[in-house]
Amino acid sequence: MKGNNCVFTLCCKRTGLPDLVRNLKVNFDEIQKAMEDVRRDVFDYFLDTNTGEVIVFSEEVLREVESRLCDDEYDEEYEGIEYIEFDEETELPDWIFDEVDLMLQTLLDESGRYVRIPERDSGSAYRSMAEFIETVGDPNIKEELIDALNGKGAFKRFKDALIRYPRERKRWHGYNAKAMRKDITEWLRSLGIEPI
């Protein structure tokens, strides 16, 4: 989640390079999907550095939990009250309680177990597209893709241009996955993790 909040930063702070490197089985595809979701307007993603699991949280629930954790007025308002009885009990599905429990565990973790998966760097994504274009054999397609990269909205235009060329689109997905695998590996190594 972008923005400033008090709890979120607890689980995202890293100090220097790790002393120990350990092997961890990770799902590159899941991490790639998380990194490529650069808008983060619906979901946010964390990596459990003990299990390799990618944890996905709803941004709406995440914002609500963070606002309650950071809201001093809430604490003052109900200070000294031991029990509140509501007129109606709201019925919520069990999965919401499970998600909130996991979210609290993740956000309040100070051990570094849970690390937010960063958005993919736009410069790296742009370089990958430009390097891919150099591998395109057809000069007409190559020119169209070069034009797509000029100006604002380049990422969308590039993907839209590839829709007309299914073979090149398939090649792009393979090329991009390899480039992302390298970026993901570098990120994991910065956390002291050697992916397997």
N, C-alpha and C positions, 0 to 999 in steps of 0.2 A: 504494500500500500504506500502510495506517495503521500507526502505531507509531513507535518510535524506532529508527533504524539509521544507521550512519555513511555509507554510500555514497549511499543514496537522497536524502538532503538535498542532496548536491552538485548534482544535476540539477534540483532544485526551487527553489533559492534565486533570488530576483529582488530587485534593488536599484533602487528608484525606477522612474520611467517611462522608457521607451526614448527615445533621442534621435532615432532614425530610424524612419520608418514605411515598410513595404514591402508590396507586393501579393503575395498568396499564394493559389493555388487550393486550396480545402479542400472536403471532403465534409461538409456540415452534418449529414446523416443519421447518419454514423458518429460524429461528435463528440457528437451528441445521444444516441445509444445509450450511448456511454461515460459521459456525464454523468449519465444516468438510472440507471446501474448504481451506486447509492449504497452497496450492501453491499460490493462489491469482494471477495467471498469466493472467487470463482473466477478472475476476470481483473482485470488492471489495464491502464491505457491511457496511452499517451504520444503526443504530437504531434511529428512531425519538422518543425521550423520551416523547414527548407530545402526539403522536397518537398511538405509538406502532408499526408503520409501519416499515418494513425492506426495506431500499432503496438500490438498486443494481446499481453500476456504472461500466461501461466498463473501464478496466484498461488503455486502449489506450487513451480514451478521458480524463480520470483522469490525466494521465501523461502529456498530452498536456495542460490541464488547469493549472495544478500546475507549469509547466515550464514557462508558460506565467505570472502567478502570481508572481513567484519568480525571474524572469529575469530582473535585473536592466538595462542591456544593451538595452533591448527593449524600456524601458521608455526613456533612454537617446537618443536613435536613433531617436525617433519621438517627442522629446520635442519641443514645440513651433509650431508644425504642428497641425492645427485645423481640416483639412479635407484632406483625401486622396481619389483620384478617381482612381479606378482600370480599366484596359482595358476591362476585362471581369468580370462579376459578377458570383461568384460561387453559384450554386444552391444547397442548402443543404435541406434535409428533415426537416420539422418542429420539429420532435421528437428530433433532435440533439440540437436545440436551447432550447427546454424544458429541456433536460437532462443537458445541460451546465448551464442553469439558476439554476436548483435545486442543481447541483454540487457546484456552486459558493456560493449559500445560505448555503449549508452544510459546505463547507470548511472555509468560512469566519465567521461562527457562533462562537461567543465567549460566548454565554450564557450557553453552555453545552447541548443544545437541541439535537444535533446530535452527537452520539457516535459511533465510529468505533467498529464493532463487531469483537472481537479477534478470532484468529485461536484457535482451540481446542488444549489444552496442550497435547503433545505426551505422556507424562507420564500418564496422566489420561486415554487416549485412550488405552495405553498398559495395564494398570491395569484392565480396563473393559474387555479386551479380555482375560486376565489371569483369572479373576474371572469367566467369562462365561465358560471357559474351565472346571472349577471345577464343573459346573452343568451338563456337558455332561455325559450321562450314558454309552454309548457305548465305551469300552476301546480302540478299534482300532481308532475310530474317535478322541477320546481324545488325544491319542498319536500323531496322525497326526497333530492336532492343536497345541500341545505343540512343536513339531518339527518346525512348521511354524513360531513360535514366536522367534526362535533362530537366531540371526544374523541380518545383514542389510537387509532391504526390508521385515521386518516381517509383516507389515500391509497388503501389497499386497499379500504375501504368505498366510496369514490367510484368507483373503477374497476369494482368489482363491481356497483354500482347501474347504471352505464352499460351493462353487458352486456345488460340487459333492454330497452334502447332503442337499437337499432343505428344509427338515424339520428342521434341525439344523440351517440352514441359516435364516429361518423365525424366529426361537426362538432367534437367535442372534440379528436380527433387533429390536425385541421387547425389549430385554435386553439392547441393546445399547441406544435405545430411552429413557428408564427409567434413565439410567446413565447420558445421555446428559441433560435430564430434570433437574436433580439435579445440574449439572454444570451450566446450564443456569440460574437456579433460584439463585444460589450463586452469579453469575456474576451480575445479575440484582439487587440483594439486595445490592451489593457493590456500585451500582449507586443510591441507595435510592429508588428502585422500587420493589414493591411487585407484582409479576405477577399474573394475574387472567385470 
